[in-house]
Amino acid sequence: MLNKQQVVDELRQFLSELMDMAVNLGYISLEDKKEFIKPALKAITPLSCRVRQTV
């Protein structure tokens, strides 16, 4: 059975490969991929792994 971090790592890898395929097939630009993947990867980070920012 996978733990939470392993699941997140698998999701990241899947998303990265999917977006690479979309770029390679011309569905999206590399810039679109970068713009999309940054917040998407942050969103699937487990709460326990996020670092709180202090103001």
Secondary structure per residue as TSV (DSSP state, phi and psi in degrees):
chain	resnum	aa	ss	phi	psi
A	1	M	-	360.0	140.8
A	2	L	-	-85.7	144.0
A	3	N	-	-87.1	176.2
A	4	K	H	-59.0	-44.2
A	5	Q	H	-65.3	-37.5
A	6	Q	H	-64.9	-39.4
A	7	V	H	-63.9	-45.4
A	8	V	H	-61.5	-43.6
A	9	D	H	-61.4	-41.6
A	10	E	H	-64.7	-41.5
A	11	L	H	-63.5	-41.8
A	12	R	H	-60.6	-46.3
A	13	Q	H	-62.6	-44.7
A	14	F	H	-61.2	-47.8
A	15	L	H	-62.1	-42.1
A	16	S	H	-62.2	-45.8
A	17	E	H	-65.8	-39.9
A	18	L	H	-63.1	-44.9
A	19	M	H	-67.8	-36.0
A	20	D	H	-61.1	-43.0
A	21	M	H	-62.4	-42.5
A	22	A	H	-62.3	-39.4
A	23	V	H	-66.7	-48.9
A	24	N	H	-62.1	-31.1
A	25	L	T	-91.1	-0.2
A	26	G	T	83.1	12.5
A	27	Y	S	-74.0	-33.8
A	28	I	S	-138.7	161.8
A	29	S	-	-87.8	164.8
A	30	L	H	-62.3	-36.5
A	31	E	H	-64.3	-41.1
A	32	D	H	-62.0	-40.7
A	33	K	H	-60.5	-48.7
A	34	K	H	-61.4	-41.1
A	35	E	H	-65.6	-39.5
A	36	F	H	-75.8	-44.1
A	37	I	H	-72.0	-31.1
A	38	K	H	-58.9	-56.7
A	39	P	H	-70.5	-29.3
A	40	A	H	-66.1	-41.5
A	41	L	H	-69.7	-35.5
A	42	K	H	-64.4	-37.5
A	43	A	H	-66.5	-27.8
A	44	I	T	-97.1	10.4
A	45	T	S	-77.7	127.8
A	46	P	-	-58.6	145.5
A	47	L	G	-55.6	-35.6
A	48	S	G	-68.9	-16.4
A	49	C	G	-98.6	-10.2
A	50	R	-	-78.3	142.5
A	51	V	-	-97.8	126.8
A	52	R	-	-76.2	135.9
A	53	Q	-	-91.1	137.6
A	54	T	-	-105.0	144.4
A	55	V	-	-102.3	360.0
